[in-house]
Amino acid sequence: MSAKQIALPFRARRKEQNNPSVDLIGRSYADGEATITVIGICGADERRVMVQRDLDGCTWSMPAWLMRLIFLEKKGKRAA
């Protein structure tokens, strides 16, 4: 009997991203009539995120810390 390796049909797990900005993806906030949504992480600099405005489809990058600050302000507001 010869030793033979078999491959099971399970998918290989993708390596988890260690980027702390991953949790921002998909979050959005309203700025007047437009909604700004975080669509991904910038390929050139992992400390920046890509955002998109739904009003005209304009896309740009901004620092992840600034997006965190924006979302923190939204959470912190309370009615008196």
C-alpha positions in Angstrom: 0.0 0.0 0.0 1.5 3.3 -1.0 1.0 6.6 0.8 -1.1 9.0 -1.1 -2.3 12.5 -0.2 -5.8 13.4 -0.9 -7.4 16.9 -1.1 -10.7 17.5 0.6 -13.1 19.9 -1.1 -13.0 22.5 1.7 -12.3 26.1 0.9 -9.1 27.5 2.4 -9.8 30.2 4.9 -8.7 33.7 3.9 -6.1 35.3 6.1 -7.9 37.7 8.4 -6.9 41.3 7.8 -5.1 42.9 10.7 -6.1 46.4 9.7 -8.0 48.2 12.5 -10.0 50.2 9.9 -11.8 47.2 8.5 -14.7 47.8 11.0 -15.4 51.2 9.3 -16.3 49.6 5.9 -20.1 49.9 5.2 -20.7 52.6 7.8 -22.3 55.9 6.6 -23.5 59.2 7.8 -25.7 61.9 6.3 -24.3 65.3 5.4 -27.2 67.5 4.2 -28.9 65.8 1.3 -25.9 63.4 0.6 -25.0 60.2 2.4 -21.3 59.5 2.7 -20.4 55.8 2.9 -17.0 54.1 3.7 -16.5 51.7 0.8 -13.0 50.3 1.5 -9.4 50.8 2.6 -7.0 52.9 0.5 -4.6 50.7 -1.4 -1.7 53.1 -1.1 -2.0 53.9 2.6 -3.8 51.5 5.1 -4.4 54.4 7.5 -6.8 56.0 5.1 -10.3 54.8 3.9 -12.1 55.3 0.7 -15.5 57.0 0.9 -18.2 57.6 -1.6 -20.9 60.3 -1.8 -24.2 58.8 -3.0 -25.5 62.1 -4.5 -23.0 62.2 -7.4 -20.9 59.0 -6.9 -17.7 61.0 -6.1 -15.1 58.9 -4.4 -12.1 60.0 -2.4 -9.8 58.9 0.5 -9.6 60.4 4.0 -7.9 59.5 7.2 -9.5 56.7 9.2 -9.1 58.6 12.4 -11.3 61.4 11.0 -14.0 59.0 10.1 -13.9 57.5 13.6 -14.3 61.1 15.0 -17.3 61.7 12.8 -19.0 58.5 13.9 -18.1 59.2 17.5 -19.8 62.6 17.3 -23.0 61.0 15.9 -23.2 58.6 18.8 -22.5 61.2 21.4 -25.4 63.5 20.6 -28.4 63.2 23.0 -31.7 64.9 23.3 -32.0 67.2 26.3 
